[in-house]
Amino acid sequence: MRSDILNQVGAMAHHQLREEDIVAYYGDDTFAFVLPDVSGENAKAILENLQD
């Protein structure tokens, strides 16, 4: 079950983020996103879009 969720998040990130962006599994249901050269406001919008 957990691996299915990890795969889904990875697939979404691959299609919606840039090549230079990094997504890492941080534990339990937590992920870390590194979005170089993206403002806090834009990062918030990107992550909200991923949640939808």
C-alpha positions in Angstrom: 0.0 0.0 0.0 2.7 2.5 1.0 4.8 1.7 -2.0 1.7 2.4 -4.2 1.4 5.9 -2.7 5.1 6.6 -3.1 4.9 5.5 -6.8 1.9 7.8 -7.3 3.6 10.8 -5.7 6.8 10.1 -7.8 4.8 9.9 -11.0 2.9 13.2 -10.2 6.2 15.0 -9.4 7.8 13.7 -12.5 5.0 15.1 -14.7 4.5 18.4 -12.9 7.9 19.5 -11.6 11.0 20.7 -13.4 14.0 18.5 -14.0 16.1 20.4 -11.4 13.4 20.0 -8.7 13.9 17.3 -6.1 11.3 15.3 -4.2 12.4 13.1 -1.3 10.4 10.8 0.9 10.9 12.1 4.5 9.0 9.5 6.5 5.5 8.4 7.3 3.4 10.6 5.0 5.9 13.4 4.7 7.8 14.5 1.6 10.4 17.1 1.1 10.5 19.3 -2.0 13.6 21.3 -3.2 12.5 23.8 -5.8 15.6 25.9 -6.7 15.0 29.5 -7.8 11.3 29.4 -6.9 9.8 32.0 -4.6 7.9 30.9 -1.5 4.7 32.1 -3.0 5.3 30.1 -6.2 6.4 27.1 -4.3 3.2 27.2 -2.3 1.1 27.3 -5.5 3.0 24.4 -7.0 2.5 22.2 -3.9 -1.1 23.2 -3.7 -1.5 22.1 -7.3 0.1 18.7 -6.5 -2.3 18.2 -3.6 -5.3 18.6 -5.9 
